[in-house]
Amino acid sequence: MTGSKPKIYVLYYSTYGHVHTVAQAITKGLLKSNTVDAELYQIPETLPPDVLEKMHAAPKSTVPVITPEKLAEADGFLLGFPTRFGVAPAQVKAFFDATGQLWSSGAFVGKPAGLFFATGSQHGGQETTAFSFLSHFTHHGIIYVPLGYASPLMFDNDSVIGGSAWGAGTVAGPDGSLQPSQKDLEIAELQGENFAKVAVKLSSDPAVGDDAAAAAAAAVPDAAAAPDAPAPAPIAAVPAGTAATEPVKNSTTGAPAAAPAPAPAPAAAETPKKSGRLGNFFAKLKKSFGSSS
């Protein structure tokens, strides 16, 4: 984009409020340099109210709820969520499962994105939660922007520090009683600052953006037909090789000598045979690869 600031969305899913707090710090970092516009959204809840009540979930904030179509308007985004057994929760998965139409149009191709998260312990998925989500970015052509070890606070072993090279984060504790520390929030704010710099650089590159999305959309054919294979060249006939000269007479008896034996005709090429069961297997295998989508 040219002539205006890149629009960056910070979207999150939060059950007990920890990820929401980190998302606010990231938004603050994005706005710090005044080079991007930042907006905060939450991902839709899929659990019914009675289940959330039994989980003692925190009340939902007044932050607007985002849709996949709304996310496509952003020039980049940062996504945060708590871990569920080392991967993203079902609410986040359901949201991205609804982006199929946007994938087919290349709506996210060339756009940057980053991740942040919350776990119950230091070893509860501070890396795997982000790592396991990257296939969503890969299939959309999204440029993943990790945090790296951008802050010396990430080497502080005197207290529990959330986050990793994959993104900012916090450790909530097994009962959710731990709140994001000041160090967690400083790291999150730094991630927002650094992401803004990357977004500005990418938005000024004419090879990234609408042109890349158009090219990606054109690369998804309705029905890709393979070109016909060229016909094989004809094989020249092999001569029988029999002798064409008349027999020579024996110089002593005058009797005709025996004609030389004709050369044996070349053996016909044997067609390789496949057992019926094996042949059916390869036929089905070839058909499945040809019709996969």
Secondary structure, 3 states (H helix, E strand, C coil): CCCCCCEEEEEECCCCCHHHHHHHHHHHHHHHCCCCEEEEEECCCCCCHHHHHHCCCCCCCCCCECCHHHHCCCCEEEEEEECECCECCHHHHHHHHCCHHHHHCCCCCCCEEEEEEEECCCCCCCCHHHHCCHHHHHHHCCEECCCCCCCHHHHCCCCCCCCECCECEEECCCCCCCCCCHHHHHHHHHHHHHHHHHHHHHHCCCCCCHHHHHHHHHCCCCCCCCCCCCCCCCCCCCCCCCCCCCCCECCCCCCECCCCCCCCCCCCCCCCCCCHHHHHHHHHHHHHHHHCC
